[in-house]
């Protein structure tokens, strides 16, 4: 039931506390799904910034400033 789920996959809004005070305002999301979603989002951001377009050399046109793929 619900008690078992709280043991192996707790909600993040009841997980974190500072000085004995539980943090308010966190959404009631399950920990596992939250971590998976966070990894997907961070991985996508990393891919867009660091990996995509590395092999293609892009030269900017001096007059228009538009990218020309060569």
MOPAC internal coordinates of N, CA, C and O (Angstrom, degrees):
PM7 1SCF
backbone

  N    0.0000 0     0.00 0     0.00 0    0    0    0
  C    1.4569 1     0.00 0     0.00 0    1    0    0
  C    1.5131 1   111.45 1     0.00 0    2    1    0
  O    1.2310 1   121.53 1    24.86 1    3    2    1
  N    1.2859 1   114.67 1  -155.14 1    3    2    1
  C    1.4600 1   121.00 1  -175.73 1    5    3    2
  C    1.5282 1   111.76 1   -67.72 1    6    5    3
  O    1.2310 1   120.26 1   145.61 1    7    6    5
  N    1.3301 1   117.12 1   -34.39 1    7    6    5
  C    1.4655 1   119.52 1  -178.49 1    9    7    6
  C    1.5237 1   110.77 1   -65.68 1   10    9    7
  O    1.2310 1   119.83 1   140.60 1   11   10    9
  N    1.3279 1   117.94 1   -39.40 1   11   10    9
  C    1.4572 1   120.85 1   177.93 1   13   11   10
  C    1.5078 1   111.88 1   -65.71 1   14   13   11
  O    1.2310 1   120.35 1   139.43 1   15   14   13
  N    1.3179 1   116.93 1   -40.57 1   15   14   13
  C    1.4616 1   120.71 1   179.39 1   17   15   14
  C    1.5300 1   110.10 1   -64.51 1   18   17   15
  O    1.2310 1   119.76 1   141.39 1   19   18   17
  N    1.3029 1   118.07 1   -38.61 1   19   18   17
  C    1.4591 1   120.40 1   179.35 1   21   19   18
  C    1.5216 1   111.16 1   -64.84 1   22   21   19
  O    1.2310 1   119.94 1   155.77 1   23   22   21
  N    1.3107 1   117.71 1   -24.23 1   23   22   21
  C    1.4674 1   121.14 1   179.56 1   25   23   22
  C    1.5220 1   110.98 1   -77.85 1   26   25   23
  O    1.2310 1   119.79 1   131.50 1   27   26   25
  N    1.3491 1   118.00 1   -48.50 1   27   26   25
  C    1.4605 1   119.32 1  -173.84 1   29   27   26
  C    1.5210 1   113.17 1   -96.00 1   30   29   27
  O    1.2310 1   118.92 1   166.42 1   31   30   29
  N    1.3225 1   119.66 1   -13.58 1   31   30   29
  C    1.4625 1   121.55 1   177.87 1   33   31   30
  C    1.5225 1   108.63 1  -148.96 1   34   33   31
  O    1.2310 1   120.04 1  -106.74 1   35   34   33
  N    1.3361 1   117.54 1    73.26 1   35   34   33
  C    1.4677 1   120.04 1  -175.09 1   37   35   34
  C    1.5270 1   111.56 1   -70.66 1   38   37   35
  O    1.2310 1   121.10 1   -18.69 1   39   38   37
  N    1.3163 1   115.50 1   161.31 1   39   38   37
  C    1.4558 1   120.75 1   174.86 1   41   39   38
  C    1.5258 1   109.02 1   -81.53 1   42   41   39
  O    1.2310 1   121.10 1   -37.37 1   43   42   41
  N    1.3462 1   115.50 1   142.63 1   43   42   41
  C    1.4691 1   118.23 1  -173.30 1   45   43   42
  C    1.5210 1   112.15 1   -69.96 1   46   45   43
  O    1.2310 1   119.59 1   159.42 1   47   46   45
  N    1.3458 1   118.38 1   -20.58 1   47   46   45
  C    1.4656 1   118.00 1  -178.15 1   49   47   46
  C    1.5215 1   111.91 1   -75.70 1   50   49   47
  O    1.2310 1   119.38 1   167.90 1   51   50   49
  N    1.3385 1   118.79 1   -12.10 1   51   50   49
  C    1.4534 1   120.50 1   176.28 1   53   51   50
  C    1.5110 1   112.65 1  -109.15 1   54   53   51
  O    1.2310 1   120.20 1  -174.08 1   55   54   53
  N    1.3313 1   117.23 1     5.92 1   55   54   53
  C    1.4590 1   121.17 1  -170.63 1   57   55   54
  C    1.5290 1   112.55 1   -94.89 1   58   57   55
  O    1.2310 1   120.08 1   143.58 1   59   58   57
  N    1.3155 1   117.45 1   -36.42 1   59   58   57
  C    1.4622 1   120.85 1  -171.78 1   61   59   58
  C    1.5204 1   110.67 1  -102.62 1   62   61   59
  O    1.2310 1   120.88 1   -44.78 1   63   62   61
  N    1.3323 1   115.93 1   135.22 1   63   62   61
  C    1.4561 1   119.84 1   176.46 1   65   63   62
  C    1.5256 1   109.05 1  -142.84 1   66   65   63
  O    1.2310 1   121.30 1   -30.75 1   67   66   65
  N    1.3150 1   115.13 1   149.25 1   67   66   65
  C    1.4612 1   121.10 1   178.33 1   69   67   66
  C    1.5229 1   107.06 1  -121.94 1   70   69   67
  O    1.2310 1   120.46 1   -62.88 1   71   70   69
  N    1.3218 1   116.72 1   117.12 1   71   70   69
  C    1.4509 1   121.09 1   179.68 1   73   71   70
  C    1.5185 1   113.65 1    60.23 1   74   73   71
  O    1.2310 1   120.53 1  -146.50 1   75   74   73
  N    1.3334 1   116.59 1    33.50 1   75   74   73
  C    1.4513 1   120.23 1   179.46 1   77   75   74
  C    1.5159 1   113.78 1    86.45 1   78   77   75
  O    1.2310 1   120.16 1   168.54 1   79   78   77
  N    1.3258 1   117.30 1   -11.46 1   79   78   77
  C    1.4640 1   120.65 1   177.95 1   81   79   78
  C    1.5216 1   108.71 1   -93.30 1   82   81   79
  O    1.2310 1   120.20 1   -55.64 1   83   82   81
  N    1.3332 1   117.22 1   124.36 1   83   82   81
  C    1.4567 1   119.38 1   177.27 1   85   83   82
  C    1.5172 1   109.52 1   -71.57 1   86   85   83
  O    1.2310 1   121.41 1   -39.22 1   87   86   85
  N    1.3271 1   114.91 1   140.78 1   87   86   85
  C    1.4577 1   119.55 1   179.99 1   89   87   86
  C    1.5298 1   109.40 1   -68.65 1   90   89   87
  O    1.2310 1   120.62 1   -51.05 1   91   90   89
  N    1.3041 1   116.42 1   128.95 1   91   90   89
  C    1.4637 1   121.34 1   177.91 1   93   91   90
  C    1.5259 1   108.91 1   -94.32 1   94   93   91
  O    1.2310 1   121.01 1   -25.99 1   95   94   93
  N    1.3130 1   115.68 1   154.01 1   95   94   93
  C    1.4556 1   119.82 1   173.95 1   97   95   94
  C    1.5138 1   114.90 1    94.39 1   98   97   95
  O    1.2310 1   119.82 1   172.27 1   99   98   97
  N    1.3284 1   117.95 1    -7.73 1   99   98   97
  C    1.4570 1   118.39 1   176.13 1  101   99   98
  C    1.5292 1   108.36 1   -77.23 1  102  101   99
  O    1.2310 1   120.32 1   -36.33 1  103  102  101
  N    1.3318 1   117.00 1   143.67 1  103  102  101
  C    1.4670 1   119.28 1   179.49 1  105  103  102
  C    1.5196 1   111.00 1   -70.20 1  106  105  103
  O    1.2310 1   120.49 1   -22.09 1  107  106  105
  N    1.3355 1   116.66 1   157.91 1  107  106  105
  C    1.4654 1   122.05 1  -179.91 1  109  107  106
  C    1.5268 1   109.19 1   -86.10 1  110  109  107
  O    1.2310 1   120.99 1  -113.36 1  111  110  109
  N    1.3232 1   115.71 1    66.64 1  111  110  109
  C    1.4618 1   121.40 1   179.93 1  113  111  110
  C    1.5174 1   109.30 1  -103.35 1  114  113  111
  O    1.2310 1   120.07 1   -37.91 1  115  114  113
  N    1.3326 1   117.48 1   142.09 1  115  114  113
  C    1.4759 1   120.13 1   174.71 1  117  115  114
  C    1.5289 1   110.46 1   -65.07 1  118  117  115
  O    1.2310 1   121.05 1   -36.34 1  119  118  117
  N    1.3291 1   115.60 1   143.66 1  119  118  117
  C    1.4603 1   121.36 1  -174.21 1  121  119  118
  C    1.5278 1   112.29 1   -60.55 1  122  121  119
  O    1.2310 1   120.11 1   132.81 1  123  122  121
  N    1.3298 1   117.39 1   -47.19 1  123  122  121
  C    1.4689 1   120.27 1  -174.86 1  125  123  122
  C    1.5262 1   111.00 1   -62.77 1  126  125  123
  O    1.2310 1   120.66 1   130.81 1  127  126  125
  N    1.3421 1   116.35 1   -49.19 1  127  126  125
  C    1.4575 1   119.26 1  -178.84 1  129  127  126
  C    1.5258 1   111.40 1   -64.45 1  130  129  127
  O    1.2310 1   120.39 1   145.89 1  131  130  129
  N    1.3266 1   116.86 1   -34.11 1  131  130  129
  C    1.4601 1   120.59 1   178.25 1  133  131  130
  C    1.5242 1   110.96 1   -65.13 1  134  133  131
  O    1.2310 1   120.53 1   136.79 1  135  134  133
  N    1.3400 1   116.60 1   -43.21 1  135  134  133
  C    1.4688 1   119.95 1   179.34 1  137  135  134
  C    1.5232 1   111.11 1   -65.84 1  138  137  135
  O    1.2310 1   120.14 1   138.48 1  139  138  137
  N    1.3430 1   117.33 1   -41.52 1  139  138  137
  C    1.4620 1   120.16 1   179.18 1  141  139  138
  C    1.5216 1   110.21 1   -62.48 1  142  141  139
  O    1.2310 1   120.36 1   134.63 1  143  142  141
  N    1.3330 1   116.91 1   -45.37 1  143  142  141
  C    1.4575 1   120.27 1   178.87 1  145  143  142
  C    1.5164 1   112.43 1   -62.90 1  146  145  143
  O    1.2310 1   120.80 1   139.74 1  147  146  145
  N    1.3368 1   116.07 1   -40.26 1  147  146  145
  C    1.4576 1   120.38 1   179.24 1  149  147  146
  C    1.5278 1   110.84 1   -63.94 1  150  149  147
  O    1.2310 1   120.30 1   138.09 1  151  150  149
  N    1.3395 1   117.04 1   -41.91 1  151  150  149
  C    1.4623 1   120.26 1   178.06 1  153  151  150
  C    1.5272 1   111.03 1   -63.81 1  154  153  151
  O    1.2310 1   120.18 1   139.71 1  155  154  153
  N    1.3399 1   117.26 1   -40.29 1  155  154  153
  C    1.4633 1   119.79 1   178.89 1  157  155  154
  C    1.5265 1   111.25 1   -64.03 1  158  157  155
  O    1.2310 1   120.49 1   136.48 1  159  158  157
  N    1.3246 1   116.66 1   -43.52 1  159  158  157
  C    1.4659 1   120.20 1  -179.45 1  161  159  158
  C    1.5235 1   110.59 1   -65.84 1  162  161  159
  O    1.2310 1   120.15 1   131.91 1  163  162  161
  N    1.3426 1   117.31 1   -48.09 1  163  162  161
  C    1.4667 1   120.00 1  -179.19 1  165  163  162
  C    1.5229 1   111.36 1   -64.85 1  166  165  163
  O    1.2310 1   120.11 1   141.65 1  167  166  165
  N    1.3276 1   117.39 1   -38.35 1  167  166  165
  C    1.4600 1   120.85 1   177.31 1  169  167  166
  C    1.5115 1   111.96 1   -64.13 1  170  169  167
  O    1.2310 1   120.31 1   140.38 1  171  170  169
  N    1.3269 1   117.01 1   -39.62 1  171  170  169
  C    1.4634 1   120.79 1   178.13 1  173  171  170
  C    1.5195 1   111.10 1   -65.43 1  174  173  171
  O    1.2310 1   120.58 1   137.37 1  175  174  173
  N    1.3318 1   116.49 1   -42.63 1  175  174  173
  C    1.4616 1   119.99 1   178.40 1  177  175  174
  C    1.5281 1   110.31 1   -63.29 1  178  177  175
  O    1.2310 1   120.45 1   135.92 1  179  178  177
  N    1.3340 1   116.75 1   -44.08 1  179  178  177
  C    1.4640 1   120.22 1   178.01 1  181  179  178
  C    1.5258 1   110.89 1   -59.95 1  182  181  179
  O    1.2310 1   120.68 1   136.53 1  183  182  181
  N    1.3411 1   116.30 1   -43.47 1  183  182  181
  C    1.4602 1   119.96 1  -179.79 1  185  183  182
  C    1.5273 1   110.91 1   -61.65 1  186  185  183
  O    1.2310 1   120.74 1   134.16 1  187  186  185
  N    1.3317 1   116.19 1   -45.84 1  187  186  185
  C    1.4585 1   119.28 1  -177.72 1  189  187  186
  C    1.5145 1   111.99 1   -64.61 1  190  189  187
  O    1.2310 1   120.09 1   144.07 1  191  190  189
  N    1.3355 1   117.44 1   -35.93 1  191  190  189
  C    1.4641 1   120.39 1  -176.09 1  193  191  190
  C    1.5295 1   111.17 1   -84.08 1  194  193  191
  O    1.2310 1   119.84 1   132.48 1  195  194  193
  N    1.3376 1   117.90 1   -47.52 1  195  194  193
  C    1.4586 1   120.37 1  -165.82 1  197  195  194
  C    1.5237 1   114.27 1   -99.53 1  198  197  195
  O    1.2310 1   119.78 1   149.22 1  199  198  197
  N    1.3176 1   118.02 1   -30.78 1  199  198  197
  C    1.4591 1   119.00 1  -168.25 1  201  199  198
  C    1.5223 1   112.46 1  -104.63 1  202  201  199
  O    1.2310 1   120.24 1   135.81 1  203  202  201
  N    1.3292 1   117.15 1   -44.19 1  203  202  201
  C    1.4605 1   120.28 1  -172.21 1  205  203  202
  C    1.5207 1   111.26 1   -64.47 1  206  205  203
  O    1.2310 1   120.76 1   -46.75 1  207  206  205
  N    1.3157 1   116.15 1   133.25 1  207  206  205
  C    1.4510 1   120.96 1   175.77 1  209  207  206
  C    1.5143 1   114.68 1    80.04 1  210  209  207
  O    1.2310 1   119.79 1  -168.41 1  211  210  209
  N    1.3180 1   118.00 1    11.59 1  211  210  209
  C    1.4621 1   119.90 1  -177.92 1  213  211  210
  C    1.5268 1   111.32 1   -71.49 1  214  213  211
  O    1.2310 1   120.16 1   142.61 1  215  214  213
  N    1.3372 1   117.29 1   -37.39 1  215  214  213
  C    1.4566 1   120.20 1  -174.71 1  217  215  214
  C    1.5258 1   112.75 1   -82.26 1  218  217  215
  O    1.2310 1   120.04 1   161.95 1  219  218  217
  N    1.3238 1   117.53 1   -18.05 1  219  218  217
  C    1.4588 1   120.44 1  -178.01 1  221  219  218
  C    1.5277 1   108.45 1   -96.87 1  222  221  219
  O    1.2310 1   121.16 1   -54.63 1  223  222  221
  N    1.3174 1   115.39 1   125.37 1  223  222  221
  C    1.4550 1   118.80 1   178.23 1  225  223  222
  C    1.5208 1   109.32 1   -84.39 1  226  225  223
  O    1.2310 1   120.54 1   -52.80 1  227  226  225
  N    1.3053 1   116.57 1   127.20 1  227  226  225
  C    1.4556 1   121.23 1  -178.35 1  229  227  226
  C    1.5241 1   108.35 1  -115.04 1  230  229  227
  O    1.2310 1   121.01 1   -55.77 1  231  230  229
  N    1.3219 1   115.68 1   124.23 1  231  230  229
  C    1.4597 1   120.87 1   178.47 1  233  231  230
  C    1.5048 1   108.51 1  -110.28 1  234  233  231
  O    1.2310 1   120.40 1   -45.30 1  235  234  233
  N    1.3218 1   116.84 1   134.70 1  235  234  233
  C    1.4612 1   121.29 1   178.45 1  237  235  234
  C    1.5141 1   109.52 1   -85.08 1  238  237  235
  O    1.2310 1   120.33 1   -46.56 1  239  238  237
  N    1.3264 1   116.97 1   133.44 1  239  238  237
  C    1.4506 1   121.73 1   175.40 1  241  239  238
  C    1.5318 1   108.34 1   -68.20 1  242  241  239
  O    1.2310 1   120.66 1   -49.84 1  243  242  241
  N    1.3197 1   116.35 1   130.16 1  243  242  241
  C    1.4713 1   120.76 1  -172.86 1  245  243  242
  C    1.5243 1   112.00 1   -65.02 1  246  245  243
  O    1.2310 1   119.77 1   149.48 1  247  246  245
  N    1.3508 1   118.04 1   -30.52 1  247  246  245
  C    1.4504 1   120.06 1  -175.29 1  249  247  246
  C    1.5226 1   110.92 1   -85.23 1  250  249  247
  O    1.2310 1   120.27 1   129.92 1  251  250  249
  N    1.3367 1   117.09 1   -50.08 1  251  250  249
  C    1.4567 1   120.01 1  -173.49 1  253  251  250
  C    1.5327 1   112.30 1   -92.56 1  254  253  251
  O    1.2310 1   120.47 1   156.82 1  255  254  253
  N    1.3354 1   116.70 1   -23.18 1  255  254  253
  C    1.4568 1   119.80 1  -176.58 1  257  255  254
  C    1.5151 1   113.14 1    78.98 1  258  257  255
  O    1.2310 1   120.48 1  -175.30 1  259  258  257
  N    1.3275 1   116.69 1     4.70 1  259  258  257
  C    1.4661 1   119.99 1   179.30 1  261  259  258
  C    1.5114 1   109.80 1   -80.54 1  262  261  259
  O    1.2310 1   121.04 1   -32.39 1  263  262  261
  N    1.3196 1   115.63 1   147.61 1  263  262  261
  C    1.4418 1   120.71 1   179.34 1  265  263  262
  C    1.5201 1   111.93 1   -74.51 1  266  265  263
  O    1.2310 1   120.71 1   -47.69 1  267  266  265
  N    1.3145 1   116.24 1   132.31 1  267  266  265
  C    1.4583 1   121.51 1   176.75 1  269  267  266
  C    1.5138 1   107.80 1  -115.86 1  270  269  267
  O    1.2310 1   120.50 1   -59.80 1  271  270  269
  N    1.3300 1   116.66 1   120.20 1  271  270  269
  C    1.4697 1   120.13 1  -179.20 1  273  271  270
  C    1.5130 1   107.58 1   -85.40 1  274  273  271
  O    1.2310 1   121.05 1   -57.34 1  275  274  273
  N    1.3559 1   115.59 1   122.66 1  275  274  273
  C    1.4515 1   118.62 1  -176.50 1  277  275  274
  C    1.4829 1   113.23 1  -121.96 1  278  277  275
  O    1.2310 1   120.10 1   180.00 1  279  278  277

